[in-house]
């Protein structure tokens, strides 16, 4: 059973995830720019792609979970991987 408090809490956590992902993205690009070892660069790219994929899947599931509620979470332009 969904409660308004649960939805609000999940939305707050989702916003934090957006912020953390943005930090990860910036750090990732800095590391990739400085990396001169091809194997390490490939590993960084795979790690970033998997993080992005996990975030997109989380967003999709959050949208499905809240779709039954009257209010759905607002889309945030600060989260580049959000659906919408």
C-alpha positions as CSV (number, residue, x, y, z in Angstrom):
1,X,0.0,0.0,0.0
2,X,1.3,3.4,-1.0
3,X,1.1,6.3,1.4
4,X,1.7,10.0,0.6
5,X,4.6,10.0,3.1
6,X,6.2,7.1,1.2
7,X,5.9,8.8,-2.1
8,X,7.3,12.0,-0.7
9,X,10.2,10.2,0.8
10,X,11.0,8.3,-2.4
11,X,10.8,11.6,-4.4
12,X,13.3,13.2,-1.9
13,X,15.6,10.2,-2.3
14,X,15.2,10.3,-6.1
15,X,16.3,14.0,-6.1
16,X,19.4,13.0,-4.1
17,X,20.1,10.3,-6.6
18,X,20.0,12.9,-9.4
19,X,22.4,15.1,-7.5
20,X,24.8,12.2,-6.8
21,X,24.6,11.0,-10.4
22,X,25.5,14.5,-11.6
23,X,28.6,14.4,-9.3
24,X,29.5,11.0,-10.6
25,X,29.2,12.2,-14.2
26,X,31.5,15.1,-13.7
27,X,34.1,13.0,-11.9
28,X,33.8,10.3,-14.6
29,X,34.5,12.8,-17.4
30,X,37.5,14.2,-15.5
31,X,39.0,10.8,-14.9
32,X,38.4,9.7,-18.5
33,X,40.1,12.9,-19.7
34,X,43.2,12.1,-17.6
35,X,43.2,8.4,-18.3
36,X,46.0,7.2,-20.6
37,X,45.5,3.4,-20.2
38,X,43.0,2.0,-22.7
39,X,41.9,-0.9,-20.4
40,X,41.2,1.5,-17.5
41,X,39.3,3.9,-19.8
42,X,37.2,1.0,-21.1
43,X,36.4,0.0,-17.6
44,X,35.4,3.6,-16.7
45,X,33.1,3.7,-19.7
46,X,31.4,0.4,-18.8
47,X,31.0,1.5,-15.1
48,X,29.4,4.8,-16.2
49,X,27.1,3.1,-18.7
50,X,25.9,0.7,-16.0
51,X,25.3,3.5,-13.5
52,X,23.3,5.4,-16.2
53,X,21.3,2.3,-17.0
54,X,20.5,1.6,-13.3
55,X,19.4,5.2,-12.9
56,X,17.1,5.1,-15.9
57,X,15.6,1.8,-14.7
58,X,15.0,3.3,-11.3
59,X,13.3,6.3,-12.8
60,X,11.0,4.0,-14.9
61,X,10.1,2.0,-11.9
62,X,9.4,5.1,-9.8
63,X,7.1,6.4,-12.5
64,X,5.3,3.1,-12.6
65,X,5.0,3.0,-8.8
66,X,3.6,6.5,-8.6
67,X,1.4,6.2,-11.7
68,X,-1.4,4.8,-9.6
69,X,-1.3,7.9,-7.3
70,X,-3.1,11.1,-8.2
71,X,0.1,13.1,-8.3
72,X,3.1,11.9,-10.2
73,X,6.6,13.2,-9.4
74,X,7.5,16.3,-11.2
75,X,10.0,16.0,-14.0
76,X,13.3,17.7,-13.1
77,X,15.5,19.1,-15.9
78,X,18.5,18.7,-13.7
79,X,18.3,14.9,-14.2
80,X,19.4,14.2,-17.7
81,X,18.5,10.6,-17.6
82,X,14.9,11.1,-16.5
83,X,12.1,9.8,-18.7
84,X,9.9,12.3,-20.2
